[in-house]
């Protein structure tokens, strides 16, 4: 049986004293791609149109980092340690070379994996993310996450999509796709939410510099929406400028979750980048 986003079983592997939950599916034999999730997200917050699309040509690995959902331990309050835990997870699977994808704070983790992992990382895809020391005064993340939604799942319409009719329609289609899986992860805990919030505060501290980006020499694809209200789009421009080997794609009429609004287009672009 060919496994998919909907049917891949949740498996576990131990590393660094943590029991990591993960799902693995797609075309084996090449360089797998490891997905790193956004704030309070689990393996069930990915879009099957993206994961199954990429799985047509490569192996996809979803996982919950330390303390997140079905993984054991506590979530660290800094992205350096989250990156180190991700590297331990990857190596525990016996992998010696991977591509990494990160969305939002998962993009911060992906940068740490590249910085700490050396030859472990071949290529990087950064989605709706930014850099250390980024100015977040224009972000509406606090406002959006502090509001109530009916149903609660419509939080993600506000996070990932623009308020335009076309974007919201794409958002509803995304929510329908991601709820097709019935064997689902438990929600993240208050400990994870608090620790990730503290990590964000440390990441955006203004005394950080952009010099660290010059050490990330792997080919990098940066993907962003035209109007990201969580991590302002301008920070993707800075990433592209400062990373030594980066290209940037900005999708129209889209926000933080641009790849969920344009999944087929993203899979095409990502596949071209990864196969080049």
Secondary structure by P-SEA (a helix, b strand, c coil): cccccccccbbbbbccccccccccccccccbbbbbbbccccccccccaaaaaaaaccbbbbbbbccccccccccccccaaaaaaaaaaaaaaaccccbbbbbccaaaaaaaaaaacccccccbbbbcccccccccccccaaaaaaaccccccccccccccccccaaaaaaaaaaaaaaaccccccccccaaaaaaaaaaaaaaaccccccccccccccbbbbbbccccccccaaaaaaaaaccccbbbbbbcccccccccccaaaaaaaaaaaaac
